[in-house]
Amino acid sequence: MRYNIIIFTDLDGTLLDLRTYSFDAALPALRMIADNDVPLILCSSKTRAEIEHYRKKLGNEHPFIAENGGALFIPEGYFAASFPYKEMRDGYHVIELGTPYATLRKALKNVEAEGGFRIKGFGDMTTESVMELTGLSRQEAELSRQREYDEPFVIEKGEEQEIIAAIRKKGLQVAQARYLHLLGANDKGKAVTILKGLYRTARPDARAMALGDSPNDLPMLQIVDVPVLVRKPDGSYDQRVFFDRLQKADGIGPEGWNRAVIDFLTSSHP
């Protein structure tokens, strides 16, 4: 790393435009990151398959964090030092923090039946339904249904807070982003803490920046040196994401991301 910096980023609504899923507005900062060998870690509620799709588009070969901290995927040979991991899978050292998807699906169905609610998870939807709900292409909607640790869901009948309380009684939690997400004890902050520690085995004084837009990003933002919140499509900041050190980017999604990253890298020039 020429810069003593690591950047963690959310995808939807942050690096990616929430409506078009484009990162074109962030290209100047992405070029600066690549030119200066700054690790860019994608940390999203998206599945491994979805993130791999965007890693290819971005030319990104760094570790990544899938499904709200459900698992870390570290390319084989990426870190010189050894570290504990669960298994090797498709060329990645995998560190799992999340609850298996089948367990989450069963719990959601139990909550639905016991409370008389009507809840529809991605596992209940066809590819076409996911496309209609999210605006994703067919290919990306299919990738989004390849879930391992996190179940996005929408409520068709029932009060949100009552359903969340019922989920918590089963020892699970709900993360809030564009949709509600059912997950286990994992979150983005726990996963980022692990990766940050691995980077700091080689560079103990490395500074970490993180960018996000929603409450599910809060655990990640709270444990980095430079936390940045980008604007929502309506120009507002999510009022549920707030703490004293939080910086607010001047721009919506990838536009604000671009400005914040360029400003930070410029001010941190070695």
KAGI-V978120 format. One record per backbone hydrogen bond with DSSP energy under -0.5 kcal/mol. CO is the residue of the C=O (numbers start at 1). NH is the residue of the N-H. Records with the same first field share a line. If there is no record, write none. Layout:
BEGIN
CO->NH  NH
END
This chain:
BEGIN
3->5
4->207
5->39
6->209
7->41
8->211
9->43
10->15
11->14  16
16->13
17->21
22->17
23->26
24->27
26->30
27->31
28->32
29->33
30->34
31->35
32->36
33->38
34->37
36->2  3
37->39
39->7  41
40->42
41->9
42->65
44->68  69
46->67
47->51
48->52
49->53
50->54
51->55
52->56
53->57
54->58
55->59  60
63->42
64->73
65->44
66->70  71
67->70
70->97  98
71->66
72->74  95
73->64  75
74->93
75->78
87->94
89->92
91->76
92->89  94
93->74  95
94->86  87  96
95->72
100->103  104
101->105
102->106
103->107
104->108
105->109
106->110
107->111
108->112
109->113
110->114
111->115
112->116  117
118->156  157
119->121
120->154
121->124  125
122->125
126->130
127->131
128->132
129->133
130->134
131->135
137->141
138->142
139->143
140->144
141->145
142->145
143->146
145->147
148->101
150->152
151->182
152->122
153->180
154->120  156
157->118
159->163
160->164
161->165
162->166
163->167
164->168
165->169
166->170
167->170  172
168->171
173->183
175->177  181
176->216
179->177
180->153
181->175
182->151
183->173
187->191
188->192
189->193
190->194
191->195
192->196
193->197
194->198
195->199
196->200
197->201
198->201  202
199->202  203
203->206
207->6
208->225  226
209->8
210->228
211->10
212->230
214->217
215->218
217->220  221
218->222
219->223
220->223
221->224
226->210
227->247
228->212
229->249
231->253
232->235
236->232
238->241
240->242
243->246
247->229  249
249->251
251->231
252->255  256
253->257
254->258
255->259
256->260
257->261
258->262
259->263
260->264
261->265
262->266
263->267
264->268
266->269
END
